[in-house]
């Protein structure tokens, strides 16, 4: 049944536990209002006095009157975290990576979401084409923010072409309503060579600045191109010269915007700087890393955290203590981050001369060599390319190669499968500088 909100868990010491709400109970209403999804729930439970109607497994209904602190949570977790069905994307974007995946992978990898609620909860980006006027009104009424929007272009006709949706250009008008209501937004442009770059990118940036400061950041990321593009829109990878032009345009706009708004606003992802062979921007230019999940500033943040931790070790440990550390271990990374990971490993080797650290850049044979990020590496590629290599007593893998919260790779190989195949203990490294140092020192 749609909107049947079954309670999965009740947190210990919570209001719900005190009132004897249990796993398996069903939430029917709050303040005599039926709950559509998680936003209704979160909005309604903010009041100091609420009436909660739950149904027990035997069909008995309990009406519970609750006095609590403002914004205090009830301590309930639901079987469906969204409390509603996930909304599927109906666009056929020319750059969609899901369309570029081989057949035979697990079903969940092929699901395309385009759900504004996931934008708020998980940071997902939405195209606005799946949103009704009622959805926009709810965002405004509940003041959900930030909302993350996949702009791609501000040219309505070109947006229709890129998303393969004749309503995609019209959907941009919804941004006007969000802006007028003061909703905080972040944006994204997936740049496709010869499509929305060059003069089109210049136009899009100019148009998006009209939404400042509500639209507080926009990332520009290069399209990811796998080897499975037969029958899809013909797209080419960017060159070093292309990357230089993109960076020059973005940095010119940053210099113009920052004095007016105190925001750099438009950001090039790390891939552009690596492709161009340029130094990453200083930390201040990332405006607090608003676009970190889009690969904007990940290298700079990792770099700063790592060298901050190294400086601390240099101050707080003696040379004699560091000489006691010994052993042999190996690291895995994608080709994109390899130069930075190698320098970090070399620095640790200088600081701890007894440590032997091997770093391996894994080529992405599964998706194709144009895919260079570690987050899209598969277990089978790691296994094939490390077979017979010197690995030491431990192999360190970045956590982003695994399914969130699990020990499974994209191709369903497990960490245990890889350990058995390579005959080496595997440790998972957290994606920050502190985690990198601690993993190498086995702490």
SULSUL-V425409 format. One record per backbone hydrogen bond with DSSP energy under -1.0 kcal/mol. NH is the residue of the N-H (numbers start at 1). CO is the residue of the C=O. E is the energy in kcal/mol with one decimal. If there is no record, write none. Layout:
<<NH,CO,E> <NH,CO,E>>
This chain:
<<4,1,-1.1> <6,4,-1.3> <7,25,-3.1> <8,77,-2.4> <9,77,-1.9> <11,75,-2.6> <14,11,-1.6> <16,74,-2.5> <18,14,-2.0> <19,15,-1.7> <20,17,-1.6> <21,16,-2.6> <24,7,-2.8> <25,22,-2.1> <26,55,-2.4> <27,5,-2.6> <28,53,-3.0> <29,53,-1.5> <30,33,-2.1> <31,51,-3.3> <33,30,-1.4> <38,82,-2.1> <41,37,-1.9> <42,38,-2.9> <43,39,-2.2> <44,40,-2.6> <45,41,-2.1> <50,66,-2.2> <52,64,-2.9> <53,29,-2.8> <54,62,-2.5> <55,26,-2.8> <56,60,-3.4> <59,56,-2.5> <62,54,-3.0> <64,52,-3.2> <66,50,-2.9> <68,48,-2.7> <71,46,-1.7> <72,69,-2.0> <77,9,-2.7> <79,6,-2.5> <83,80,-1.3> <89,112,-3.0> <92,163,-2.2> <94,162,-2.5> <96,93,-1.2> <100,97,-1.5> <101,98,-1.3> <109,106,-1.6> <110,107,-1.8> <111,108,-1.1> <114,87,-2.0> <119,115,-1.3> <120,116,-1.5> <121,117,-2.4> <122,118,-2.7> <124,118,-1.5> <126,148,-2.4> <131,128,-1.1> <136,132,-1.8> <137,133,-2.5> <138,134,-2.3> <139,135,-2.1> <140,136,-2.1> <141,137,-3.0> <142,138,-2.9> <144,139,-2.0> <147,184,-2.1> <149,186,-3.1> <150,126,-3.1> <151,149,-1.1> <151,188,-1.6> <152,188,-1.6> <153,151,-2.4> <159,155,-2.6> <160,156,-1.9> <161,157,-1.6> <162,158,-2.8> <163,159,-2.4> <165,160,-1.6> <168,165,-1.8> <171,167,-1.8> <172,169,-1.1> <173,170,-1.8> <174,171,-1.7> <175,172,-1.4> <177,173,-1.0> <178,174,-1.9> <179,175,-2.7> <180,176,-2.6> <181,177,-1.4> <182,179,-1.5> <183,178,-2.6> <185,214,-2.9> <186,147,-1.9> <187,217,-3.0> <188,149,-1.5> <189,219,-2.6> <191,221,-3.2> <195,192,-2.1> <196,192,-1.3> <200,197,-1.5> <202,198,-2.1> <203,199,-2.4> <204,200,-2.4> <205,201,-2.6> <206,202,-2.1> <207,203,-2.4> <208,204,-2.4> <209,205,-1.6> <210,207,-1.2> <211,208,-1.9> <212,209,-1.4> <215,211,-2.5> <216,185,-2.1> <216,214,-1.2> <218,265,-3.0> <219,187,-2.1> <220,267,-2.5> <221,189,-2.6> <223,191,-2.1> <227,367,-3.0> <232,229,-2.3> <243,239,-2.3> <244,240,-2.0> <245,241,-1.9> <246,242,-2.3> <247,243,-2.5> <248,244,-2.5> <249,245,-2.2> <250,246,-2.4> <251,247,-3.0> <252,248,-1.7> <253,249,-2.0> <254,250,-2.3> <255,251,-1.9> <256,252,-1.2> <257,253,-2.6> <258,254,-2.5> <260,257,-1.0> <261,257,-2.0> <262,258,-2.8> <266,264,-2.7> <267,218,-2.9> <269,220,-2.1> <270,295,-3.0> <272,269,-1.3> <274,270,-2.2> <275,271,-2.7> <276,272,-2.3> <278,273,-2.6> <285,282,-1.7> <286,283,-2.0> <287,284,-1.1> <290,286,-1.3> <292,289,-1.1> <294,291,-1.3> <295,292,-2.1> <296,291,-1.6> <301,297,-2.7> <302,298,-2.4> <303,299,-2.9> <304,300,-2.7> <305,301,-2.6> <306,302,-2.6> <307,303,-2.5> <308,304,-1.9> <309,305,-2.1> <310,306,-2.4> <311,307,-2.1> <312,308,-1.6> <313,309,-2.1> <314,310,-2.5> <315,311,-1.7> <316,312,-2.5> <317,313,-1.7> <322,318,-2.1> <323,319,-2.0> <327,354,-1.7> <329,356,-2.7> <330,394,-2.4> <331,358,-2.8> <332,396,-1.7> <333,360,-2.0> <336,372,-2.4> <341,337,-2.4> <342,338,-2.9> <343,339,-1.5> <344,340,-2.0> <345,341,-2.5> <346,342,-2.5> <347,343,-2.1> <348,344,-2.0> <349,345,-2.0> <350,346,-1.9> <351,347,-2.1> <352,348,-2.4> <355,352,-2.4> <356,327,-2.8> <358,329,-2.4> <360,331,-2.8> <362,333,-2.7> <365,363,-1.5> <368,364,-1.2> <371,368,-1.8> <376,373,-1.1> <377,374,-1.9> <382,378,-1.9> <383,379,-2.7> <384,380,-2.5> <385,381,-2.2> <386,382,-1.4> <387,383,-1.2> <389,386,-2.3> <393,328,-2.9> <395,425,-2.8> <396,330,-2.9> <397,427,-2.5> <399,429,-2.3> <401,398,-1.8> <402,399,-1.6> <403,408,-3.1> <406,403,-2.6> <409,413,-3.3> <412,409,-2.1> <415,407,-2.0> <418,414,-2.0> <419,415,-2.6> <420,416,-2.1> <421,417,-2.2> <422,418,-2.5> <423,419,-1.5> <424,419,-1.1> <427,395,-2.5> <429,397,-3.2> <432,430,-2.1> <436,432,-1.9> <437,433,-2.0> <438,434,-2.6> <439,435,-2.3> <440,436,-1.9> <441,437,-2.1> <443,438,-3.2>>
